[in-house]
């Protein structure tokens, strides 16, 4: 959840910012912080490179969790969570990553450690996740991110 808040703060976005607004904010910040604007000052150029990298990362992350993005991919998400078994999962700092048999991967944000412990101890993790995780927490697909890297 800290990532979400820090990315929103960096871009000046809120929970209700639409994809169109987010894109506009992103373009404005990239114009302001593009490293080519600082080609005459190497120190400022390095700062601008770092800032622009953070802006790009924040933008892509916020796009991946936007309601419009999740709405567009809801059918695939539902197909995976209803019909594909969990192959593996990992938990770190309230972020639960679940890898499915069909190759899809999703991150769930704000998951309390107690829920993770219950998932580990569940007789059938898939059933537990369907009841207590899939529709309860903000999520994003990381499948395409892995494929793109």
Order of alpha helices (4+ residues) and beta strands (2+ residues): alpha-alpha-alpha-alpha-alpha-beta-beta-beta-alpha-alpha-beta-alpha
